[in-house]
Amino acid sequence: MAAFPYAVLATATAFSFLAWLVSKILQPDQSLSHIPLVKFKKNNTAKRYVARSRSIVHLGYTKYLKNGQAFRMRNPIGGRDQVILPMKYLDEVGAAPQSRMSFPLFSSQAFLLDYTEAPQQTDTAVHAVKIGFSKNLGQLIKAMHEECIAAYGDTLPKGDGWTSVSPYPVFSTTVARITARVLAGRELCRNREWVRIMVDTTIKVMVSAQIIRFIYPRWLRWLSRWLVSGSRAVSKNRKCAARLLSPIIERRTTPNRVGEEKAIDGVQWLMDAKRGATTARDIADEQLFLSIASIHSSSANMLSIVYDLLEHKEYLEDIMEEIKQTLVEKPEWTKQSLGKLRKLDSFMKESQRIHPVGMVAMQRSAVRNYTFKDGLHIPAGTQMSMPLQELNLDPDIYPSPETFDGYRFLKLRETTDPNKFHYASVSEAAIGFGGGTHACPGRFYASCELKLMLVEFLLRYEVRLEGSRDGKRPKDRYHDFSIIPNMEAKLLVRERREGALVG
């Protein structure tokens, strides 16, 4: 009897392999041979794509995309080649329904969500957050500001002595706490277990996907949810999150709550969207998905902007004066007063332009065979994206693209359209937040969150790059299509003395 579980496992594994083999044999021809292939001439291995995809994207951009033609390249995550689309398809991709070109399907493929035990995107969560932010962002600024101050107070040094600080954990914890205040509400935003779950799940999903991809063949990946420690941790986090949310949901669904105002937070938005037909596990999973979608990207952007402020100190006096003048006019931050920080906004957008968090944007997977209006055919299951970094560094779009001009977008707002070129805007030349009807629904929230974090960091602390001899920001790291600001570098931080400027 002791051998029975192993016999079952062996049988299941054999069937999995056979099913995978049959699917490969019977799979209809879904060739991408009509799309030019760009590859390394030598050492065309998967490992090389993980480290050096940028050179392939650059070659494909100059040779094909600039001429309006798509190209394909090896997919670092394995499987069919991925297709990089030229910008002429932006409107069509942006308008395509998720039933045809799907970001959730892309995420599932890219991050192996079915094997990492990760919560997945739902239409309810995206819609609820989009409506919630559009109606309530102005009312949330005060709470976001309070949480930012509290988080910095708990994570940054006190006193006038210089202290070595690892900045990414500080910023990711602060983002997690502000996000928790907005999405999970007052009850959970300072609950250490909740904040830990938000940050830990984000990291575990990313790391587990990499482990599974490189260790387990496709026909054995179903085992990884039990064998990979990160996947087990994600499953445990989901259960813990549901446990923490359960009493809050129960209290809010109790009838006859006379005189109690409805909460303005993501829990309530999701409950209202589901009209009461929900469970703590459903809400917890959607909270975790939204956190995964926001915590790393916002934390990485914050770190990158701080690095650029330390390298380009010539902008600091102007930006600090703008902040202080805005506070003189209105001592409490509001959505409107944050909007007046035009110099800071321009600097943020320039930092995002030169140091985006990815080489590509507008990622989608074809749910079924798709043919563009001009006849380009994309087989079902194919991953697609558009060039972000190359677009940002194209001299035909941005003059002197390699030069950091912190007021580049401020000048564009002053000389062309004052309502365009702000940090959260999307256009044919700015796709960092996506585009079309499916542009990131939280981008205006992210803009306000980063401004509050930057304002408090600059006003309350002096900061320097530790060990920097030339004053340059630490080099970014590249992995697949990800661009990651250096997370090993440290800052020297102390509480600000009156009149002192950054580093």
Contacts in CASP RR format, 6 or more apart in sequence:
PFRMAT RR
TARGET T0000
AUTHOR 0000-0000-0000
METHOD contacts of the structure
MODEL  1
MAAFPYAVLATATAFSFLAWLVSKILQPDQSLSHIPLVKFKKNNTAKRYV
ARSRSIVHLGYTKYLKNGQAFRMRNPIGGRDQVILPMKYLDEVGAAPQSR
MSFPLFSSQAFLLDYTEAPQQTDTAVHAVKIGFSKNLGQLIKAMHEECIA
AYGDTLPKGDGWTSVSPYPVFSTTVARITARVLAGRELCRNREWVRIMVD
TTIKVMVSAQIIRFIYPRWLRWLSRWLVSGSRAVSKNRKCAARLLSPIIE
RRTTPNRVGEEKAIDGVQWLMDAKRGATTARDIADEQLFLSIASIHSSSA
NMLSIVYDLLEHKEYLEDIMEEIKQTLVEKPEWTKQSLGKLRKLDSFMKE
SQRIHPVGMVAMQRSAVRNYTFKDGLHIPAGTQMSMPLQELNLDPDIYPS
PETFDGYRFLKLRETTDPNKFHYASVSEAAIGFGGGTHACPGRFYASCEL
KLMLVEFLLRYEVRLEGSRDGKRPKDRYHDFSIIPNMEAKLLVRERREGA
LVG
13 220 0 8 1.000
13 223 0 8 1.000
16 219 0 8 1.000
16 220 0 8 1.000
16 222 0 8 1.000
17 219 0 8 1.000
17 220 0 8 1.000
19 219 0 8 1.000
20 218 0 8 1.000
20 219 0 8 1.000
21 219 0 8 1.000
30 80 0 8 1.000
30 379 0 8 1.000
30 380 0 8 1.000
30 381 0 8 1.000
30 382 0 8 1.000
31 379 0 8 1.000
32 72 0 8 1.000
32 80 0 8 1.000
32 81 0 8 1.000
32 83 0 8 1.000
32 379 0 8 1.000
32 382 0 8 1.000
34 377 0 8 1.000
35 70 0 8 1.000
35 71 0 8 1.000
35 72 0 8 1.000
35 83 0 8 1.000
35 376 0 8 1.000
36 64 0 8 1.000
36 69 0 8 1.000
36 70 0 8 1.000
36 71 0 8 1.000
36 72 0 8 1.000
37 71 0 8 1.000
37 72 0 8 1.000
37 73 0 8 1.000
37 81 0 8 1.000
38 56 0 8 1.000
38 59 0 8 1.000
38 60 0 8 1.000
38 63 0 8 1.000
38 64 0 8 1.000
38 71 0 8 1.000
38 72 0 8 1.000
38 73 0 8 1.000
39 56 0 8 1.000
39 73 0 8 1.000
39 74 0 8 1.000
40 48 0 8 1.000
40 52 0 8 1.000
40 56 0 8 1.000
44 74 0 8 1.000
46 74 0 8 1.000
46 76 0 8 1.000
46 78 0 8 1.000
49 56 0 8 1.000
49 73 0 8 1.000
49 74 0 8 1.000
49 76 0 8 1.000
49 480 0 8 1.000
50 76 0 8 1.000
50 479 0 8 1.000
50 480 0 8 1.000
51 478 0 8 1.000
51 479 0 8 1.000
52 478 0 8 1.000
53 73 0 8 1.000
53 76 0 8 1.000
53 359 0 8 1.000
53 478 0 8 1.000
53 480 0 8 1.000
53 481 0 8 1.000
54 359 0 8 1.000
54 389 0 8 1.000
54 478 0 8 1.000
56 73 0 8 1.000
56 74 0 8 1.000
57 73 0 8 1.000
57 84 0 8 1.000
57 359 0 8 1.000
57 360 0 8 1.000
57 387 0 8 1.000
57 389 0 8 1.000
57 390 0 8 1.000
57 481 0 8 1.000
58 390 0 8 1.000
60 71 0 8 1.000
60 73 0 8 1.000
60 84 0 8 1.000
61 84 0 8 1.000
61 387 0 8 1.000
61 390 0 8 1.000
63 71 0 8 1.000
64 70 0 8 1.000
64 71 0 8 1.000
64 86 0 8 1.000
65 71 0 8 1.000
65 84 0 8 1.000
65 85 0 8 1.000
65 86 0 8 1.000
65 87 0 8 1.000
65 387 0 8 1.000
65 390 0 8 1.000
66 86 0 8 1.000
66 394 0 8 1.000
67 86 0 8 1.000
68 86 0 8 1.000
68 87 0 8 1.000
68 88 0 8 1.000
69 86 0 8 1.000
70 83 0 8 1.000
70 84 0 8 1.000
70 85 0 8 1.000
70 86 0 8 1.000
70 89 0 8 1.000
70 376 0 8 1.000
71 83 0 8 1.000
71 84 0 8 1.000
72 81 0 8 1.000
72 82 0 8 1.000
72 83 0 8 1.000
72 84 0 8 1.000
73 81 0 8 1.000
73 82 0 8 1.000
73 84 0 8 1.000
74 81 0 8 1.000
74 82 0 8 1.000
75 81 0 8 1.000
75 82 0 8 1.000
75 383 0 8 1.000
76 480 0 8 1.000
76 481 0 8 1.000
77 109 0 8 1.000
77 110 0 8 1.000
77 213 0 8 1.000
77 480 0 8 1.000
78 213 0 8 1.000
80 379 0 8 1.000
80 381 0 8 1.000
80 382 0 8 1.000
80 383 0 8 1.000
81 382 0 8 1.000
82 382 0 8 1.000
82 383 0 8 1.000
82 384 0 8 1.000
82 385 0 8 1.000
83 378 0 8 1.000
83 382 0 8 1.000
83 383 0 8 1.000
83 384 0 8 1.000
83 385 0 8 1.000
84 360 0 8 1.000
84 384 0 8 1.000
84 385 0 8 1.000
84 386 0 8 1.000
84 387 0 8 1.000
85 93 0 8 1.000
85 362 0 8 1.000
85 384 0 8 1.000
85 385 0 8 1.000
85 386 0 8 1.000
86 386 0 8 1.000
87 386 0 8 1.000
87 387 0 8 1.000
87 391 0 8 1.000
87 428 0 8 1.000
89 372 0 8 1.000
89 376 0 8 1.000
89 386 0 8 1.000
90 362 0 8 1.000
90 386 0 8 1.000
90 428 0 8 1.000
90 431 0 8 1.000
90 435 0 8 1.000
91 436 0 8 1.000
92 372 0 8 1.000
92 373 0 8 1.000
93 101 0 8 1.000
93 362 0 8 1.000
93 364 0 8 1.000
93 384 0 8 1.000
93 386 0 8 1.000
94 101 0 8 1.000
94 362 0 8 1.000
94 434 0 8 1.000
94 435 0 8 1.000
94 436 0 8 1.000
94 437 0 8 1.000
94 438 0 8 1.000
94 439 0 8 1.000
95 436 0 8 1.000
95 437 0 8 1.000
96 364 0 8 1.000
96 370 0 8 1.000
98 104 0 8 1.000
98 123 0 8 1.000
98 367 0 8 1.000
98 438 0 8 1.000
99 367 0 8 1.000
100 366 0 8 1.000
100 367 0 8 1.000
100 368 0 8 1.000
100 370 0 8 1.000
101 364 0 8 1.000
101 365 0 8 1.000
101 366 0 8 1.000
101 367 0 8 1.000
101 370 0 8 1.000
101 384 0 8 1.000
102 364 0 8 1.000
102 365 0 8 1.000
102 366 0 8 1.000
102 367 0 8 1.000
103 121 0 8 1.000
103 363 0 8 1.000
103 364 0 8 1.000
103 365 0 8 1.000
103 438 0 8 1.000
104 120 0 8 1.000
104 121 0 8 1.000
105 364 0 8 1.000
105 365 0 8 1.000
105 367 0 8 1.000
105 381 0 8 1.000
106 363 0 8 1.000
106 364 0 8 1.000
106 365 0 8 1.000
106 383 0 8 1.000
107 113 0 8 1.000
107 120 0 8 1.000
107 121 0 8 1.000
107 363 0 8 1.000
108 114 0 8 1.000
108 120 0 8 1.000
109 365 0 8 1.000
109 381 0 8 1.000
109 383 0 8 1.000
110 209 0 8 1.000
110 363 0 8 1.000
110 383 0 8 1.000
111 118 0 8 1.000
111 205 0 8 1.000
111 206 0 8 1.000
111 209 0 8 1.000
112 208 0 8 1.000
112 209 0 8 1.000
112 212 0 8 1.000
112 213 0 8 1.000
112 221 0 8 1.000
112 224 0 8 1.000
113 120 0 8 1.000
113 205 0 8 1.000
115 208 0 8 1.000
115 209 0 8 1.000
115 212 0 8 1.000
115 216 0 8 1.000
115 221 0 8 1.000
115 222 0 8 1.000
115 224 0 8 1.000
115 225 0 8 1.000
115 228 0 8 1.000
115 231 0 8 1.000
116 204 0 8 1.000
116 205 0 8 1.000
116 208 0 8 1.000
116 209 0 8 1.000
116 212 0 8 1.000
116 224 0 8 1.000
116 225 0 8 1.000
116 228 0 8 1.000
116 230 0 8 1.000
116 231 0 8 1.000
116 234 0 8 1.000
117 225 0 8 1.000
117 231 0 8 1.000
117 232 0 8 1.000
117 234 0 8 1.000
117 235 0 8 1.000
117 238 0 8 1.000
118 201 0 8 1.000
118 205 0 8 1.000
118 234 0 8 1.000
118 288 0 8 1.000
118 289 0 8 1.000
118 292 0 8 1.000
119 238 0 8 1.000
119 284 0 8 1.000
119 285 0 8 1.000
119 286 0 8 1.000
119 288 0 8 1.000
119 289 0 8 1.000
119 292 0 8 1.000
120 285 0 8 1.000
120 289 0 8 1.000
121 289 0 8 1.000
121 293 0 8 1.000
122 286 0 8 1.000
122 289 0 8 1.000
124 270 0 8 1.000
124 273 0 8 1.000
124 274 0 8 1.000
124 286 0 8 1.000
125 270 0 8 1.000
125 286 0 8 1.000
125 289 0 8 1.000
125 290 0 8 1.000
126 441 0 8 1.000
127 273 0 8 1.000
128 266 0 8 1.000
128 269 0 8 1.000
128 270 0 8 1.000
128 272 0 8 1.000
128 273 0 8 1.000
128 286 0 8 1.000
129 183 0 8 1.000
129 266 0 8 1.000
129 269 0 8 1.000
129 290 0 8 1.000
129 441 0 8 1.000
129 442 0 8 1.000
130 441 0 8 1.000
130 442 0 8 1.000
131 269 0 8 1.000
131 273 0 8 1.000
132 266 0 8 1.000
132 269 0 8 1.000
133 441 0 8 1.000
133 442 0 8 1.000
133 444 0 8 1.000
133 445 0 8 1.000
136 264 0 8 1.000
137 335 0 8 1.000
137 444 0 8 1.000
137 445 0 8 1.000
137 448 0 8 1.000
138 334 0 8 1.000
138 335 0 8 1.000
139 264 0 8 1.000
140 182 0 8 1.000
140 264 0 8 1.000
140 445 0 8 1.000
141 333 0 8 1.000
141 334 0 8 1.000
141 335 0 8 1.000
141 338 0 8 1.000
141 448 0 8 1.000
141 452 0 8 1.000
142 332 0 8 1.000
142 333 0 8 1.000
143 181 0 8 1.000
143 182 0 8 1.000
143 186 0 8 1.000
144 178 0 8 1.000
144 181 0 8 1.000
144 182 0 8 1.000
144 448 0 8 1.000
144 449 0 8 1.000
144 452 0 8 1.000
145 332 0 8 1.000
145 333 0 8 1.000
145 452 0 8 1.000
145 456 0 8 1.000
146 181 0 8 1.000
147 177 0 8 1.000
147 178 0 8 1.000
147 180 0 8 1.000
147 181 0 8 1.000
147 189 0 8 1.000
147 190 0 8 1.000
148 174 0 8 1.000
148 177 0 8 1.000
148 178 0 8 1.000
148 452 0 8 1.000
148 453 0 8 1.000
148 456 0 8 1.000
149 456 0 8 1.000
150 177 0 8 1.000
150 190 0 8 1.000
151 173 0 8 1.000
151 174 0 8 1.000
151 177 0 8 1.000
151 178 0 8 1.000
152 170 0 8 1.000
152 174 0 8 1.000
152 456 0 8 1.000
152 457 0 8 1.000
152 460 0 8 1.000
152 461 0 8 1.000
154 173 0 8 1.000
155 169 0 8 1.000
155 170 0 8 1.000
155 173 0 8 1.000
155 174 0 8 1.000
156 165 0 8 1.000
156 170 0 8 1.000
156 460 0 8 1.000
156 461 0 8 1.000
156 493 0 8 1.000
157 163 0 8 1.000
157 165 0 8 1.000
157 493 0 8 1.000
157 494 0 8 1.000
157 495 0 8 1.000
158 495 0 8 1.000
159 494 0 8 1.000
159 495 0 8 1.000
160 494 0 8 1.000
160 495 0 8 1.000
160 497 0 8 1.000
161 494 0 8 1.000
162 464 0 8 1.000
162 492 0 8 1.000
162 493 0 8 1.000
162 494 0 8 1.000
163 492 0 8 1.000
163 493 0 8 1.000
163 494 0 8 1.000
164 466 0 8 1.000
164 490 0 8 1.000
164 491 0 8 1.000
164 492 0 8 1.000
165 490 0 8 1.000
165 491 0 8 1.000
165 492 0 8 1.000
165 493 0 8 1.000
166 487 0 8 1.000
166 490 0 8 1.000
167 303 0 8 1.000
167 306 0 8 1.000
167 489 0 8 1.000
167 490 0 8 1.000
167 491 0 8 1.000
168 299 0 8 1.000
168 300 0 8 1.000
168 303 0 8 1.000
168 485 0 8 1.000
168 487 0 8 1.000
171 299 0 8 1.000
171 302 0 8 1.000
171 303 0 8 1.000
171 306 0 8 1.000
171 453 0 8 1.000
172 199 0 8 1.000
172 295 0 8 1.000
172 296 0 8 1.000
172 299 0 8 1.000
173 195 0 8 1.000
173 199 0 8 1.000
174 453 0 8 1.000
175 294 0 8 1.000
175 295 0 8 1.000
175 298 0 8 1.000
175 299 0 8 1.000
175 302 0 8 1.000
175 449 0 8 1.000
175 453 0 8 1.000
176 195 0 8 1.000
176 198 0 8 1.000
176 199 0 8 1.000
176 291 0 8 1.000
176 295 0 8 1.000
177 189 0 8 1.000
177 190 0 8 1.000
177 195 0 8 1.000
178 189 0 8 1.000
178 449 0 8 1.000
178 452 0 8 1.000
178 453 0 8 1.000
179 198 0 8 1.000
179 290 0 8 1.000
179 291 0 8 1.000
179 294 0 8 1.000
179 295 0 8 1.000
179 298 0 8 1.000
179 449 0 8 1.000
180 188 0 8 1.000
180 189 0 8 1.000
180 191 0 8 1.000
180 194 0 8 1.000
180 195 0 8 1.000
180 198 0 8 1.000
180 291 0 8 1.000
181 189 0 8 1.000
181 265 0 8 1.000
182 265 0 8 1.000
182 266 0 8 1.000
182 445 0 8 1.000
183 265 0 8 1.000
183 266 0 8 1.000
183 267 0 8 1.000
183 287 0 8 1.000
183 290 0 8 1.000
183 291 0 8 1.000
184 194 0 8 1.000
184 245 0 8 1.000
184 265 0 8 1.000
184 266 0 8 1.000
184 267 0 8 1.000
184 287 0 8 1.000
185 263 0 8 1.000
185 265 0 8 1.000
185 266 0 8 1.000
185 267 0 8 1.000
186 263 0 8 1.000
186 265 0 8 1.000
187 248 0 8 1.000
188 194 0 8 1.000
188 244 0 8 1.000
188 245 0 8 1.000
188 248 0 8 1.000
189 195 0 8 1.000
191 244 0 8 1.000
193 240 0 8 1.000
193 244 0 8 1.000
194 241 0 8 1.000
194 244 0 8 1.000
197 237 0 8 1.000
197 240 0 8 1.000
197 241 0 8 1.000
197 244 0 8 1.000
197 288 0 8 1.000
198 288 0 8 1.000
198 291 0 8 1.000
198 295 0 8 1.000
199 295 0 8 1.000
200 233 0 8 1.000
200 237 0 8 1.000
201 234 0 8 1.000
201 237 0 8 1.000
201 238 0 8 1.000
201 288 0 8 1.000
201 291 0 8 1.000
201 292 0 8 1.000
202 291 0 8 1.000
202 292 0 8 1.000
202 295 0 8 1.000
202 296 0 8 1.000
203 296 0 8 1.000
204 230 0 8 1.000
204 231 0 8 1.000
204 233 0 8 1.000
204 234 0 8 1.000
204 237 0 8 1.000
205 234 0 8 1.000
205 292 0 8 1.000
206 296 0 8 1.000
207 230 0 8 1.000
208 224 0 8 1.000
208 228 0 8 1.000
208 230 0 8 1.000
208 231 0 8 1.000
208 234 0 8 1.000
211 224 0 8 1.000
211 228 0 8 1.000
211 230 0 8 1.000
212 221 0 8 1.000
212 224 0 8 1.000
212 228 0 8 1.000
212 231 0 8 1.000
216 223 0 8 1.000
216 224 0 8 1.000
224 231 0 8 1.000
225 231 0 8 1.000
225 232 0 8 1.000
225 235 0 8 1.000
226 232 0 8 1.000
237 288 0 8 1.000
238 281 0 8 1.000
238 284 0 8 1.000
238 285 0 8 1.000
238 288 0 8 1.000
239 281 0 8 1.000
241 284 0 8 1.000
241 285 0 8 1.000
241 287 0 8 1.000
241 288 0 8 1.000
242 279 0 8 1.000
242 280 0 8 1.000
242 281 0 8 1.000
242 283 0 8 1.000
242 284 0 8 1.000
242 285 0 8 1.000
243 280 0 8 1.000
244 284 0 8 1.000
245 267 0 8 1.000
245 280 0 8 1.000
245 283 0 8 1.000
245 284 0 8 1.000
245 287 0 8 1.000
246 280 0 8 1.000
248 267 0 8 1.000
249 267 0 8 1.000
249 271 0 8 1.000
249 278 0 8 1.000
249 280 0 8 1.000
249 283 0 8 1.000
252 263 0 8 1.000
252 267 0 8 1.000
252 268 0 8 1.000
252 271 0 8 1.000
253 271 0 8 1.000
253 276 0 8 1.000
262 268 0 8 1.000
266 287 0 8 1.000
267 283 0 8 1.000
267 287 0 8 1.000
270 278 0 8 1.000
270 282 0 8 1.000
270 283 0 8 1.000
270 286 0 8 1.000
270 287 0 8 1.000
271 278 0 8 1.000
271 283 0 8 1.000
274 282 0 8 1.000
294 442 0 8 1.000
294 446 0 8 1.000
297 357 0 8 1.000
297 446 0 8 1.000
298 446 0 8 1.000
298 449 0 8 1.000
298 450 0 8 1.000
300 357 0 8 1.000
300 484 0 8 1.000
300 485 0 8 1.000
301 348 0 8 1.000
301 351 0 8 1.000
301 352 0 8 1.000
301 357 0 8 1.000
301 446 0 8 1.000
301 450 0 8 1.000
302 450 0 8 1.000
302 453 0 8 1.000
302 454 0 8 1.000
303 485 0 8 1.000
303 487 0 8 1.000
304 351 0 8 1.000
304 352 0 8 1.000
304 355 0 8 1.000
304 357 0 8 1.000
304 476 0 8 1.000
304 485 0 8 1.000
305 347 0 8 1.000
305 348 0 8 1.000
305 351 0 8 1.000
305 352 0 8 1.000
305 450 0 8 1.000
305 454 0 8 1.000
306 454 0 8 1.000
306 457 0 8 1.000
306 463 0 8 1.000
306 491 0 8 1.000
307 355 0 8 1.000
307 465 0 8 1.000
307 473 0 8 1.000
307 474 0 8 1.000
307 485 0 8 1.000
307 486 0 8 1.000
307 489 0 8 1.000
308 347 0 8 1.000
308 350 0 8 1.000
308 351 0 8 1.000
308 354 0 8 1.000
308 355 0 8 1.000
308 404 0 8 1.000
308 473 0 8 1.000
309 315 0 8 1.000
309 316 0 8 1.000
309 319 0 8 1.000
309 347 0 8 1.000
309 458 0 8 1.000
309 502 0 8 1.000
310 463 0 8 1.000
310 464 0 8 1.000
310 465 0 8 1.000
310 468 0 8 1.000
310 471 0 8 1.000
310 473 0 8 1.000
310 502 0 8 1.000
310 503 0 8 1.000
311 404 0 8 1.000
311 471 0 8 1.000
311 472 0 8 1.000
311 473 0 8 1.000
312 404 0 8 1.000
312 406 0 8 1.000
313 501 0 8 1.000
313 502 0 8 1.000
313 503 0 8 1.000
315 343 0 8 1.000
315 347 0 8 1.000
315 406 0 8 1.000
315 407 0 8 1.000
316 458 0 8 1.000
316 501 0 8 1.000
316 502 0 8 1.000
317 501 0 8 1.000
318 343 0 8 1.000
319 343 0 8 1.000
319 344 0 8 1.000
319 347 0 8 1.000
319 458 0 8 1.000
320 458 0 8 1.000
320 459 0 8 1.000
320 501 0 8 1.000
322 340 0 8 1.000
322 341 0 8 1.000
322 342 0 8 1.000
322 343 0 8 1.000
322 344 0 8 1.000
323 341 0 8 1.000
323 344 0 8 1.000
323 455 0 8 1.000
323 458 0 8 1.000
323 459 0 8 1.000
326 337 0 8 1.000
326 340 0 8 1.000
326 341 0 8 1.000
327 337 0 8 1.000
329 337 0 8 1.000
329 340 0 8 1.000
330 336 0 8 1.000
330 337 0 8 1.000
333 452 0 8 1.000
333 455 0 8 1.000
335 448 0 8 1.000
338 447 0 8 1.000
338 448 0 8 1.000
338 451 0 8 1.000
338 452 0 8 1.000
339 345 0 8 1.000
339 451 0 8 1.000
341 451 0 8 1.000
341 455 0 8 1.000
342 410 0 8 1.000
342 413 0 8 1.000
343 407 0 8 1.000
343 410 0 8 1.000
344 451 0 8 1.000
344 454 0 8 1.000
344 455 0 8 1.000
345 409 0 8 1.000
345 410 0 8 1.000
345 422 0 8 1.000
345 423 0 8 1.000
345 447 0 8 1.000
345 451 0 8 1.000
346 406 0 8 1.000
346 407 0 8 1.000
346 408 0 8 1.000
346 409 0 8 1.000
346 410 0 8 1.000
346 411 0 8 1.000
346 413 0 8 1.000
346 421 0 8 1.000
347 406 0 8 1.000
347 407 0 8 1.000
348 423 0 8 1.000
348 447 0 8 1.000
348 450 0 8 1.000
348 451 0 8 1.000
348 454 0 8 1.000
349 408 0 8 1.000
349 409 0 8 1.000
349 421 0 8 1.000
349 422 0 8 1.000
349 423 0 8 1.000
349 430 0 8 1.000
350 404 0 8 1.000
350 405 0 8 1.000
350 406 0 8 1.000
350 407 0 8 1.000
350 408 0 8 1.000
350 409 0 8 1.000
352 423 0 8 1.000
352 432 0 8 1.000
353 392 0 8 1.000
353 398 0 8 1.000
353 408 0 8 1.000
354 392 0 8 1.000
354 393 0 8 1.000
354 402 0 8 1.000
354 404 0 8 1.000
355 476 0 8 1.000
355 483 0 8 1.000
355 485 0 8 1.000
356 388 0 8 1.000
356 389 0 8 1.000
356 392 0 8 1.000
356 432 0 8 1.000
356 483 0 8 1.000
357 482 0 8 1.000
357 483 0 8 1.000
357 484 0 8 1.000
358 388 0 8 1.000
358 389 0 8 1.000
358 481 0 8 1.000
358 482 0 8 1.000
358 483 0 8 1.000
359 387 0 8 1.000
359 388 0 8 1.000
359 389 0 8 1.000
359 390 0 8 1.000
359 478 0 8 1.000
359 481 0 8 1.000
359 482 0 8 1.000
359 483 0 8 1.000
360 385 0 8 1.000
360 386 0 8 1.000
360 387 0 8 1.000
360 388 0 8 1.000
360 389 0 8 1.000
360 481 0 8 1.000
361 385 0 8 1.000
361 386 0 8 1.000
361 388 0 8 1.000
361 431 0 8 1.000
361 432 0 8 1.000
361 434 0 8 1.000
362 384 0 8 1.000
362 385 0 8 1.000
362 386 0 8 1.000
362 431 0 8 1.000
362 434 0 8 1.000
362 435 0 8 1.000
363 383 0 8 1.000
363 384 0 8 1.000
363 385 0 8 1.000
364 383 0 8 1.000
364 384 0 8 1.000
364 385 0 8 1.000
365 381 0 8 1.000
365 382 0 8 1.000
365 383 0 8 1.000
365 384 0 8 1.000
366 378 0 8 1.000
366 379 0 8 1.000
366 380 0 8 1.000
366 381 0 8 1.000
366 382 0 8 1.000
366 384 0 8 1.000
367 380 0 8 1.000
367 381 0 8 1.000
368 380 0 8 1.000
369 377 0 8 1.000
369 378 0 8 1.000
369 379 0 8 1.000
369 380 0 8 1.000
370 377 0 8 1.000
370 378 0 8 1.000
370 380 0 8 1.000
371 377 0 8 1.000
371 378 0 8 1.000
372 378 0 8 1.000
378 384 0 8 1.000
385 481 0 8 1.000
386 431 0 8 1.000
388 431 0 8 1.000
388 432 0 8 1.000
389 483 0 8 1.000
391 397 0 8 1.000
391 429 0 8 1.000
391 431 0 8 1.000
392 398 0 8 1.000
392 401 0 8 1.000
393 401 0 8 1.000
393 402 0 8 1.000
394 401 0 8 1.000
395 401 0 8 1.000
397 429 0 8 1.000
398 408 0 8 1.000
398 429 0 8 1.000
409 421 0 8 1.000
409 422 0 8 1.000
412 420 0 8 1.000
412 421 0 8 1.000
413 419 0 8 1.000
413 420 0 8 1.000
413 421 0 8 1.000
413 422 0 8 1.000
420 427 0 8 1.000
421 430 0 8 1.000
422 447 0 8 1.000
423 447 0 8 1.000
423 450 0 8 1.000
424 433 0 8 1.000
424 443 0 8 1.000
424 444 0 8 1.000
424 446 0 8 1.000
424 447 0 8 1.000
426 432 0 8 1.000
426 433 0 8 1.000
426 434 0 8 1.000
426 435 0 8 1.000
426 436 0 8 1.000
426 439 0 8 1.000
426 443 0 8 1.000
433 439 0 8 1.000
433 440 0 8 1.000
433 443 0 8 1.000
434 440 0 8 1.000
440 446 0 8 1.000
457 463 0 8 1.000
458 502 0 8 1.000
459 496 0 8 1.000
460 495 0 8 1.000
460 496 0 8 1.000
461 493 0 8 1.000
461 494 0 8 1.000
461 495 0 8 1.000
461 496 0 8 1.000
462 493 0 8 1.000
462 494 0 8 1.000
462 495 0 8 1.000
462 496 0 8 1.000
462 497 0 8 1.000
462 500 0 8 1.000
462 501 0 8 1.000
462 502 0 8 1.000
462 503 0 8 1.000
463 491 0 8 1.000
463 492 0 8 1.000
463 493 0 8 1.000
463 502 0 8 1.000
463 503 0 8 1.000
464 491 0 8 1.000
464 492 0 8 1.000
464 502 0 8 1.000
464 503 0 8 1.000
465 471 0 8 1.000
465 473 0 8 1.000
465 474 0 8 1.000
465 489 0 8 1.000
465 491 0 8 1.000
465 492 0 8 1.000
466 489 0 8 1.000
466 490 0 8 1.000
466 491 0 8 1.000
466 492 0 8 1.000
468 474 0 8 1.000
473 486 0 8 1.000
474 485 0 8 1.000
474 486 0 8 1.000
474 488 0 8 1.000
474 489 0 8 1.000
475 486 0 8 1.000
476 483 0 8 1.000
476 484 0 8 1.000
476 485 0 8 1.000
476 486 0 8 1.000
477 483 0 8 1.000
477 484 0 8 1.000
477 485 0 8 1.000
477 486 0 8 1.000
477 487 0 8 1.000
478 484 0 8 1.000
END
